[in-house]
Structure formats: C-alpha cells, structure tokens
C-alpha cells in the first residue's frame, strides 16, 4: 500500500532551517571579525538571495542577530558569540572565503556551517614563542610611530613581550580577560615609573602606550562612528561605550601605578624634538607594525607584502594630508587611501580580504594612543593638556571614520570605471 500524503517527508522546511542556521553562523563570524553591522546585513541578504530567499530579513545587534527568510515566517534569534570572540587574521580570511562561496551559492548551507565551525577551532599559524616575539615587534613599531627615545624603544620591546605573555595566558579564562587591560597597564606603567625613578629611563606616556597598543580600541571607536553614520544607533552606541570604557580602564591602571610609586611627573609626555630618534622612525614603524600584526594575529600565507603595502599607502596618505590639509584632515586622507587600496588589493588572486589588510591600519591612523594619553592626563587633573588631546583625538576619530565611509563608494566608482577596460575587474560591486 502506498503511503498517504501525511507520511511524505517535507524537505523545504529542513532546507529553510539549514539556511537560517548558516546565516546565523556567517553573521556571527563576520561580527567576530569586526565588520560593521550595516555591511554584515548587506552581505547576508546577498547570500540569502543566492539561495532563493530574496525577501529575507536580517537584523544584526551587538550580542545577537535575527534572521527571517520570508515576511510573516518565523524568525530565529541567536547570540553572535557562536564563534567564541574575536578572530585572527587567518580566520577572518577563511571566513571571507566561505562568504564569497556563499554569495554565489557555491556551497551548501550544511557545508558552510561545517567550514565555519572548523574555522572557529583553527590553530594559530605560529607557535606561542613566535607570537610573543610578534607582540614585541608590534610594540616596537607603535613606539617608532610615536617618535620615542632609544630607551623608550628598548622598554617598549621588553614590555611588549610581557604584555604578550599576559594576553596569551589570560586568553584561557574569560573572567581574566575582563581585568586584563587594568592589570597590564598597571604592570607596564609601574615598572616604567620605577625604572625612571632609578634614573635608568625617562617616564614617557607615549612609550608606555606602545606596549598596551593591542588593548587600544582604535578600530572599535572608528567602526562605532561608521555605524552611527549608517544609522545603526544601537550597535554604534554600544561599540562607542565599550571603547571608551576600555580606554578608561587602561588610563586607570596607569594613574594607579603612578600613585603607588609616587612619581608626580609622570603626566608630562616626553615629546620634544631633541628626544626623538629621528624623522625616519615613523616610516620604519609602519612596516614594523605590519610584521608584528602578521606574527601576532597569524596573517594568512603570502600576505605580508600586501599588508605592508596597504599600511604604507595609508601612512603616506596621512603624511601628505597633514602637509596639505592639516592635522585633522590627515586622518581622513589616510583612511580614504588605506580603504581604497585595501579593496583594490582584495581583487588580486593572492590579496587578502579588505578587512584583513585595513584593520591593522587603524593602529596607524586612529587616535587610540592620543586618546589614552589625553584621558590619562585629564583624569590626572592636567586638564589643559588632557582636554586638548581628547578633543584632538575625537576630531581625528571622526575624520578617520569619514575616510572609511567615503573609501568604499570611491572604490566602487573606480571599479566600475576601470572594470570596463579590464584594468580593475570586480565580481560584484
């Protein structure tokens, strides 16, 4: 006897469930990578259309996202922590490989979910000692950009390795990660002040900021402004508050260390020209930052050259912008050039995704270091200097965010123009 209609299994609901779950995982991965939520929503809707759901609805919020495949259909809501926090550069590149395949329906939702789960547990490309060395290299690069003395540069490398130990050990426990900014800033600042008190080195806030560079929320603050500009109020405001809180925690650790070791002159940064190691230092620092990021965050294979190219493009844009337009607009020009070059590099077969190459650039362009210095001075009642630095940092942050906002549409215009001639081919812009 043939089975009745009631016994025939339904295939479409299962496919819908798989597609919804795939979109949830993909959105969570892009959130962990640090992509702006308006870009995440746009990419997820493109994926949904590729799989036959042109009327899908997606809403991305700081801690969860909502997906519905059709109007009136049930929506699923899942936390965005499915992939356990932030991603390294190699993981981010792998996520974008999955995204590109999904945008043309080149994999099944089940295959996509499996690949994203595998990406979440990918081991780092470099062993732990190399990562700790990378922290020292990255810190030295940031310190070179801040134009330190030679003793500052030496201290920065040593304390950068110490911060690398803190971060790699603390990564195992979520509760320790929450207090890590205060712990690291207190330890680095107290050690520097004690050495300065003994006469071995000068206490310099700019030198102390360098070892704490990996805690600075420059990318978070800039992406917050980008999202607020895109009318993503909830996520943008959340990122902004989280970034400011992290700056305050770092500043609190420095102020606490200064009070414990009783060093009242700590609030005056050493920035006189005679204390600088030379005008070439920032240019070398940009490349050193690229190498440090590559080692610490496991840059994808054969991408170090691309990473340095994007960083130097942004740094050159900022330098020329400063000469021609002044300090505030220099960040705008640098971010604009960096964003356009990052998207152009993405189009080359060996080029990494744009997010991989321009996220490290925020350490060159965003006012993370100046924000921390300004907030430290302001909380220490050096209100004149602190207020100046804070206002300058806020203006620079807005300028960098506007540069990122303008960079993508400018790249699209260039892609359409030069794509017709074959100079710059794009898949879909």
ABEGO torsion letter per residue (X at the ends): XBBBAAABBBAAAAAAAAAAAAAAAAAAAAAAAGBBAAAAAAAAAAAAAAAGBAABBBBBBAABBBBBABBGBBBBBBBAAAAGEBBBAAAAAAAAAAAAAAAAGABBAAAAAAAAAAAAABBBABBAAAAAAAAAAAAAAAAAAAGBBAAAAAAAAAAAAAAAAAAAAAAABAAAAAAAAAAAAAAAAAAAAAAAAAGABBBBAAAAAAAAAAABAAAAAAAAAAAAAAGBAAAAAAAAAAAAAAAAAAAAAAAAAAAAAGBAAAABBBABAAABAEAAAAAAAAAAAAAAAAAAAGBBBGAAAAAAAAAAAAAAAAAAAAAAAEAAAAAAAAAAAAAAAAAAAAABAABBBAAAAAAAAAAAABAAAAAAAAAAAAAAGBAAAAAAAAAAAAAAAAAAAAAAAAAAAAAAAAAAAAAAAGABBBABX
